[in-house]
Amino acid sequence: MYDAIVIGARCAGSPTAMLLARKGYRVLLVDRATFPSDTISTQIIWPMGVARVKSWGLLDKLVASNCPPVTKFTMHLGDFPLSGWGPQAAGIVESYGPRRTVLDKILVDAAVDAGVELREGFAVDQILMSGGQVTGVQGRQTGGLSVTEEARIVIGADGKHSVLARSVQALEYDSTPSLSCFYYTYWSGVSVDGYEDYWPGRHFILTVPTNDDLVLIVLAWPRDQFHTIRADIEKHYMDAIDLVPELAERVRAGRQEERFYGSADLPNFFRKPFGPGWALVGDAGYSKDPITAFGISDAFRDADLLSEAIDVGFAGQRPLDDALAGYEHQRNEAAKPLYETTLTAAAYDQHHPRSLELRAALRGNQADTNVYLGVLTGSVPKEEFFNSPNIRRILAEAQDRNPSE
């Protein structure tokens, strides 16, 4: 019998398994994929996520993967760009955008190094229950016989369509249907200056420097355009890039290296992340539109929170249910401001007059621009910037700098 079985071995599951194993627990980690393998992702690890990678002793491996650090974010909206970088998060300034073939393999290997038992190519067919409590899983590896494994707790890190969440009918709340659709591909020979995002009309474009001198370029549209976009992805992708001539010139000078990847299956929700014998982490418990690219960093945070809560409960310091309720509270307290920011961005209403007025007031004000960008990258609490006295101050200072406007 295991102390924990973790379903899903990517950005939420492998760190959760690793952290529990480092605390001395016997952990089984299963995934239907084998590693290294790819998955749909915007790839960015914001500084708060990089700080966790460093705390886990894995930053050197990420740096050695030939993925460049990023310390500049330029947001193109309206008549001028805002450029800068947010304050450090837990001593970390830089961000990274690694390929998931690289990042997930680093995380899986770290879990195995910590003593986790890994079963790749393992599909969970059934969640086992007894008396209303989850007790284990039944599944099989590719080409193998069905096996049953039991554990004190089963953790679903298997994404927004989690088999565990579905089996226990985890309560969903604060939900919003998909707002966006997106497609991306990888380019060589395209010069970018850190993360660049563009908002031409009701389009969103993001550039992410990644491994081996490639650049990930993401295009997003409102969800109601999905069927039109899907009918001719390349045309609509390039048409959107052509709305930004200086970016289009760079992209057309480069070379597309892979096919297009994308999705419109982007639900936004929170789920109750625990119950008798089970817990959820990552997108299985909290999912949102990828337009703000918080998914990986949030998964890392929640892996830390959940593994600590389970340890507290297993060690008898608090009843396990109380500890897991604390995990849900901490997760929601950290996630809800980011969730609201994401839903706002995915509404494609960035050209609202009040938004443009604030951006205009930030022009020439690098200190507050950096704090603003820190909110967008997760290193500054939303309320620290978006509060009435602070906004009034920024607008008044802009008026003092430009009294004729």
N, C-alpha and C positions, 0 to 999 in steps of 0.2 A: 504494500500500500504506500502511496506517495503522500507527502504533505500537501502538494499542490500539483495539479495538471493545468497547464496553460495551453489553450487552443489558439494558435496563430503565433508565428515566430518573427514578425516584422517589428516595426518601430515601437509598438506597445508591448508585445508579448515577450520578445527576447530580453529587453531590459528588466521587465518584471520578474521573469524566471531567473535571470542572472542575480538580481538583488536578493531574491529569496534564497537562492543557493549560497550566496556569500554570507547570509545570516545562519547558515547551517541546515537549511531545510532540504528535503529530498524532493526534487522537482522533475516532472516529465513535461517536455515541450514538444508539441506536435504541430505540423503544418502540412497541408496538402501539396504545397510547393516544395521544390528542392532549391538549394542555394549554392551559388548565386543565381538569382532570377530577378526579373524586372516586375514592376507594378506601376500602375498609373499614379503619378505624383507630381506636385510642383517643386518638390525636392528641397526647398529652403529650410535650413536650420537657423533660426534667429539666435542672437547672442545668448538669450536665456536658455535655449536648448543646448548651445555649444558649452555653456557653463556646466551643464549636467554631464555632457560627454567627457569633459575634463575631470569632473569629480569622480567619474567611473574609471578613470585611468585609460581612456580610449582616444583622447584627442591626438596623440602622436600618430596613431594609425590612420586617423582621418586626414591629418596633414600630409602623411606620406603617400596618400592615394592619388596625388597629383590633381587635387581639387583646390582651386585658388581661394584664399580668404577674400571676403568682400567687406569693405568699410565705407561704402558710398551708396546712397540711395537717391535717385533723381526721379521726381514725380512731375510728369508733364501734363498739365491740366490748365486750360485757358490760354492766356497770351504769353505765359512765361513758365519756366521750370522752377521748382523748389528742390534744392540739392543740399545734402548734408548727411549726417549720421546721428543716431540717437546716442544717449549716454550709455556707458558700459553697464552690463548686467552681471552682477556677482563677479566683478573683476574681468569680465570678457568683453572685448570691443567687437571682435570680428564675427562674421557670419559665414556659412558655407552652403553650397548647393550641390551636394554629391549625388551621383547616379545611385538609384536604389539597388542596382546590382552590387555596388560598392558598399554603401552604408549598411544594408541589411545583412550582408555577409560579415561585416565587422561585428555587428551586434550578435548574430547567431554564434559566431566563434567565441565571443566573450562569454556568452551564456554557457557554452560547452566547457570552456576553460574554468568556469566557476564551479563545475561539477554537475551541471544540468544534463539529464539524459535527453537527447534529441532524436526524434523520429521524423524524418523528412518523407514526403510523398505519402503522408498519412491522412486519410479522410475520416472525419468523425461522422458516423452514421446515426448515432443516437446518444442522447444525454441520459444517463442512468439516474433514477430517482427511487427513494424509499421513504414512505411516510411524509411526503411533501418536501423532502430534502434531497438536493443533488448529491450523488455519491460517487460519480465517475463517468466514464465515457466508454462507448463501444465503437470500434472503427477498424480500419484495415490499411496496411501499407499497400502500395501498388503491387498487384499480383499476389498479395498475401492473404492469409486466412483472417477472419474476423477475430478480434481480441477484445477483451474487457479489462479496463484498468480502473482502479478506485483511488480516491484521494479525500483528504479532509476538506479540501476546497477545490473547485473547478473554476478556472478563470477564463472568460471569453475575451480574447484579444483578436478576434476574427472578423473585425470590420463592421461596417454599418448594417450588413445583412447577417449578423452573427447567428450561428446555429444555436448557441447557448441562450442568447437573448430571446430568440423565437421560442425555444423549448420551455423556458420558465415564464414566458409572457411578461417580460420586463416592462414596467410602466413607462410610457413615453410622455414627455411633457415639454412645454415651450417649443413646440414643433412648428416648422414652416416648410412648405413644399419646396422642391428645387426651384431656384431663382435663375440659375445660369446654365450654360453649356460651354464646354471648352475643348480646344484641340491644341496640341503642341507637337513640335518635332525638334530635332537637333541639327545645328549648323556648324560648319567649320569655316574659317576664314572671315568671320564676322567680328568686328571690333566693338566691344561694349565697355562702358565705364561703370562697373559695378552693376547693381540692380537698377534697371531703368523701367519705369512704367509709364504708360500713355493711356489717355482717355479720349480718343477721337470719337465724338458723338456717343452712341450707345455701344461702344466697343471698349475692351480692355486688352492691353498688350503688356507683357512682362518679359524682360530678358534676365536670364540666370546663367552666369558663368559656371561651368561644371568641369568634370574631369577631362583630362587629355585635350585641353584647348578647345573643347566644344562649347557651344552656347545653346541653352534651352530657351526657346522662344514660345511663349504661351499666348494664345488668343482666346478671349472669352466674349460671349454674347448673352443677351437675355434669353432665358429658357424657351420663350415662344418662337425663337428663330431656329431652333435645333433642326427641325426636319428640312428646312431650306438649306442650312449650312451642310448638313450631312449629305445632301444630294450632290454636292461638288465641294468637298472640303478644301482642296488646294486653291480653287478659284476664290472662295470666300476668305480664306486665310490670307492670301496675297492681296486681295482687294482691301482688306482691313489694314495691312501693313502699308499699302500705298497711300493710305490716308495720312501717314506721317512720312513725308518725303525724305527727310534726312536719315530716318531709320531704314526706309525702303532702299535707299542707295547702298547702305552697308549690307543689308541682307542680300540684295541681288548681286553683290560682288562676292558673296560667299557661296557655299555649297550645302544643299540639304543632304544629310547623311543617313537619315532613317525615315521610315514611314510616319504617318500621322497617328497620334494616340489621342484619345479623348473620351468624354462622357457627358451625359446630361443627367445621370443618376446621382444627384447631389443633394440629398435631403438634409434638412437642418433640424436637429433635435437633441434633447437630453433624455437619457434613460436612467431610471433608478438603477444604480450600478451594483446592487448587492441583494442577497437574500439567503435563505438557508442552504449553506454549502456551495454558494456561487458568488462570483463577482465579475464585473465588466470593466475593461480598461481600453483606452484609445477610442477609435471610431465606434466600437461596439457599444460604448456608453455615452458618447458625446460626439456628434458629427456636425460638420458645417461646410459651407461652400469653400472651395479652395482659393477663392479670389484673394484672400489675405495671407495664404500660405502658412497658417499657424499649426497645421495638423501634426507635423513631426514634433515640434517643440512642445505642444500640448501633450502628446503621447508620452514624451519623456518625463514631463512633470507628473503626469498621473501614474506612471510606473513607479516613480519615487513614492508618491503618496500612498498608493495601494499596497506596495510591499511593506512599507512602514506600518500601516494599519493592520495588516495580517500578522506581522511579527508581534505587535502589541497584543493582539487578541490571542494568538497561539501561546505567547509567553505568560498569559494570565494577568497581564497588567490592567486590562479592561476586558469586559465581555466582548467577544468578537463582533457581535452586532453593533455595539456602541462604537467600536473602533472603525467599523466600515461606514457607519452613519457619519462619523467624523470625516472620513475620506470623501464621501459625497459632498458634505458641506464645504470642505476645503477646495475640492475640484470646482464646484459651482461658483464659489466666491472668486476664484481666479479666472474662471472661464467666461462668466456671463458678460463682463465688459468687452472681452474680445469677440464674443458671439454677437453682441449688438453692433460692434464695429464692422464685423463681417457682413451681417445682414444689410446694413446701411450701404456698404460698398457694392454688394450684389444687387442692389436695387437700381444701379446705374443712374444715380441721381447726383453725380458729382458736380454737375453744372448748376446746382441750385444757387440762387443769388447769395444766400448767406454763406455758403461754402466758398464761393468765389470772393466774397468780401473779406473773409478771414485769410484766405490765401494771399490776397492783395496786401493785407496788413502785415503779413509775414515777410514780404519782399524787402530785402535789405536788413532783416533782423535774424542773423544767423543763430543766435542763442536760442530764441524761441522756435525757430525752424527746426533745430536739432531736437528740441523737446517734443514738438509735434510729430516729427518722424519717429521719435522714440515710442510714441503711442502706437503708431502704425506698425512698428516692428516688435512691440511687446516688452520693451525695456523700461517704459514709463507707464504707471497706472493712468488709465483714461481720465479719471477724475482730477488728477494732478494738473492736467492741461485744460480739459473741457469743463471748466467751472466758470460761473458768471463773472466773478471779480477778475479772473485771469484774462478772459476774453475781452472784457471792457478795457483792461490795462493795455493789451496788445493793440486794440483798435485806437485807443487814445494816443499811444506812442507813435503809431503810424501817422495819425493826423498831425502830430507835432513835427514829425520828420518831413511831411509833405503838406504843409498848411494850405496850399492852393487847390488840393484835391478834395 
